[in-house]
């Protein structure tokens, strides 16, 4: 696990999570805002040492609620780039909480 708050936990995405990630991208509520990646592109991101690909889960139920991808982890310029964040449940401020938690964890 990478980190947690009183409601959320973040862990590295595993290959077994890709079905959830890809289905979330294909969901009609999300498809209008992002260009879905292929399984292969997500696999490349997971294996890339300069990128952190994380699953966001509810802390006590471990229910997957989204994912976040951040690049620039190994940047000598100490800058990172939020490539994408996608949350399944809308209007619960989970996206904002996820971003703030990531900032606090230094990712």
Secondary structure, 3 states (H helix, E strand, C coil): CCEECCCEEEEECCHHHHHHHHHHHHCHHHHCCCCCCCHHHHHHHHHCCCEEEEEEEECCCCCEEEEEEEECCCCCCCCCEEEEEEECCCCCCHHHHHHHHHHHHCC
